[in-house]
Amino acid sequence: MSGKNWDRVPIDAQSVDAPLSQSAIFLIVTVAGEQMALAKVCSVLGELDDLVKTVGFRDLGGRLSCIAGIGRDLWDRLSPNRRPQELKPFAPIKGAVHSAPSTPGDLLFHIRAERSDMCFEFERILLDRLGPDVTVVDEVTGFRYFDARDLLGFIDGTANPTGLDLPASALVGDEDGDFAGGSYVVVQKYLHDMQAWARIPTPEQEAIIGRTKIDNIEIDDDDAPRKSHKSLATIEDADGNEYDILRDNMPFGRPGQNEFGTYFIGYSRYLWVTEKMLQRMYVGDPPGAYDRLLDVSTPQTGTIFFAPTRPMLQALVEGAQQQLPAAR
């Protein structure tokens, strides 16, 4: 969708570079084992762009978009002999104090819009089309919180790549030419202990995050004995080259249920970059010096997907459909 006018047409399905939005729904489903279920999913995935247009044309200013990510097991069912080089299940991470679980998921739908009702309507129609052939294993409704802050009070996503840096960071290149333009997607749902966080003095919170709370100024902690979240999430190779990922994290919560959280979603050109970031957070650098943010933020889920380009998705489902019975 790069180079097009957002205000004149709906955003193509699978547009990783779609604008960050005010509202989002993160929907993860598993697909039943029967061939007819796979055929139905192929039919719906093949119509995804039309569904974006159907709902999106109601208000072009709503900027509705949807990205479908496919997990390794489902990818192998669709295309047994060809998959993105790094695509694999999420591996649980075990640190000395904190752990990151691996949870199931065949399909991720990342639905974004400026209006929550458009996200709702798109999801309603999507699940109606998929019917009983899928099982919802996680569903989170996110919202933009004031000036892009998380519920802990800090601005989130400051280090996101922009301009020409965005595709270089988030989209697969010539290193895996058959899947160029696609993106590896890692998701984790975190719940926060807000009372424990409130007991931490602001200067210490800032040291944990690596930025000032009010004005979002980066804190240099290169010489500190314990690295901040910001520093642990900064990935460099042996030559000092820095690798970015594209985050579209969203707060979510239900105060009446004492539920407060952040939904982490990271798009990356190389899956190893996000994996190394998480290893540094949970294991620590040096080992044992883990990310202190984890003392108040507990992951509930962990899943990996690959988001193909729209033409790639179309070719994938058409190839699978040739080997499958017609959808019900």
Secondary structure as GFF3:
##gff-version 3
##sequence-region A 1 328
A	DSSP	beta_strand	23	31	.	.	.	ID=ss1
A	DSSP	alpha_helix	35	46	.	.	.	ID=ss2
A	DSSP	alpha_helix	48	56	.	.	.	ID=ss3
A	DSSP	three_ten_helix	60	62	.	.	.	ID=ss4
A	DSSP	beta_strand	65	70	.	.	.	ID=ss5
A	DSSP	alpha_helix	72	78	.	.	.	ID=ss6
A	DSSP	beta_strand	93	94	.	.	.	ID=ss7
A	DSSP	beta_strand	99	100	.	.	.	ID=ss8
A	DSSP	beta_strand	107	113	.	.	.	ID=ss9
A	DSSP	alpha_helix	116	130	.	.	.	ID=ss10
A	DSSP	three_ten_helix	131	133	.	.	.	ID=ss11
A	DSSP	beta_strand	134	143	.	.	.	ID=ss12
A	DSSP	alpha_helix	165	170	.	.	.	ID=ss13
A	DSSP	three_ten_helix	174	179	.	.	.	ID=ss14
A	DSSP	beta_strand	183	192	.	.	.	ID=ss15
A	DSSP	alpha_helix	194	198	.	.	.	ID=ss16
A	DSSP	alpha_helix	202	209	.	.	.	ID=ss17
A	DSSP	alpha_helix	229	232	.	.	.	ID=ss18
A	DSSP	beta_strand	235	236	.	.	.	ID=ss19
A	DSSP	beta_strand	242	243	.	.	.	ID=ss20
A	DSSP	beta_strand	246	247	.	.	.	ID=ss21
A	DSSP	beta_strand	250	254	.	.	.	ID=ss22
A	DSSP	three_ten_helix	255	257	.	.	.	ID=ss23
A	DSSP	beta_strand	259	268	.	.	.	ID=ss24
A	DSSP	alpha_helix	271	283	.	.	.	ID=ss25
A	DSSP	three_ten_helix	292	295	.	.	.	ID=ss26
A	DSSP	beta_strand	297	299	.	.	.	ID=ss27
A	DSSP	beta_strand	303	307	.	.	.	ID=ss28
A	DSSP	alpha_helix	310	321	.	.	.	ID=ss29
###
